[in-house]
Amino acid sequence: MKPIYPLLVLLLAFSFSGYTQIMNKEVKAKIETTEIENMLSVTGTAENVTEIHKSLRYKLTVIKKNKRSKNLSNNSQDGRFTLAPNEKKVLSKTQVNISKEDETILLLLIYDEDDKIIGKDRIVVGENDKAEQPADGLELMGIVSDETKTKFGKEFYDYFYGKYQEKKLNARKIVKIEEELSFGRTTRIRVVIDNDLINEFVSRPDEDFLLYMAEDSIAKLIKYFQDVEKQKNYITQY
C-alpha cells in the first residue's frame, strides 16, 4: 500500500497555488515613485476592486544594500486602514536617498483581517532592476519581511538578512521574522515561511547570541529548502 503523504503534499501545493491566484485581485497594492536627483519619493497605495468593505493592514518596507560594503538598512511603516467598495487610498509616503552604490528594494504588503497577504507590490531601484523584476511584476523572490517590534528584534533581522544575502538564498515565498511579547521584558522571535515555523527563541540583549541565532536560523532554513526539494522529487517519482 502506497503512503498517502505525497497526496497530502499535492493538495497543499494546490491550495497554495489557488491562494496566490487571488493576489491583488480584491485589493491592489501599488508603489508609486518619483526620482529627483538623488532623492526617491515613495507612495504606497491600495485600491479595493470589490463591492465589499475591507478592514486591512499594510506594511511598506524600504531595504537598502550597499553593493560594495554589503551593509544593510531596513525601515518600515505600517498601520491599519479601511477601504470602501472601489475606493483607492494613499497609505504611506516616504523619501529615500539613493546612489549608484545602493540597491534599494521597496516592498508593499497588504494583509486581510486573518493576517493573510492579499496584495503586494515590489520595486527594485539599482543596477539589477531588470534582473530582479519578474515578467508579470507580481512574483516576490528573496524577500524577508521584518515584523519585529524591538531594537533587539531589529538587530536579529539585520543579522539574519545579511546571512540570507550572503548564502544567496532566493526563496519564492516570503520569509517572515515575527516578534511578540513574552514573559517580563523579553520577546519571542520566530522565523516563519509559508506558515511553517523554521525557528523560535526568546531574545536576549546579547549581540553574540543574536548572531548565533541568525546563523542557526539560516541553517534550519536551508535544511527546510532541502527537505522541500526532496519532497518534490519524491512526488515526481510517485
Buried (B, 14 or more C-beta within 10 A) or exposed (E): EEEEEBEEBEEEEEEEEEEEEEBBEBBBBBBEEEEEEEEBEBBBBBBBBEEEEBEBBBBBBBBBBEBEEEEBEBEBBBEEBEBEEEEEBEBBEBEBEBEEEBBBBBBBBBBBEEEEBBBBBBBBBBEEEEEBEEEEEEEBEBBBBBBBBBEBBBBBBBBBBBBBBEEEBEBEBBBBBBBEEEEEEBBBBBBBBBEEEBBEBEBBEEEEBBBEBBEBBBBEBEEBEEEBEEBEEEBEEE
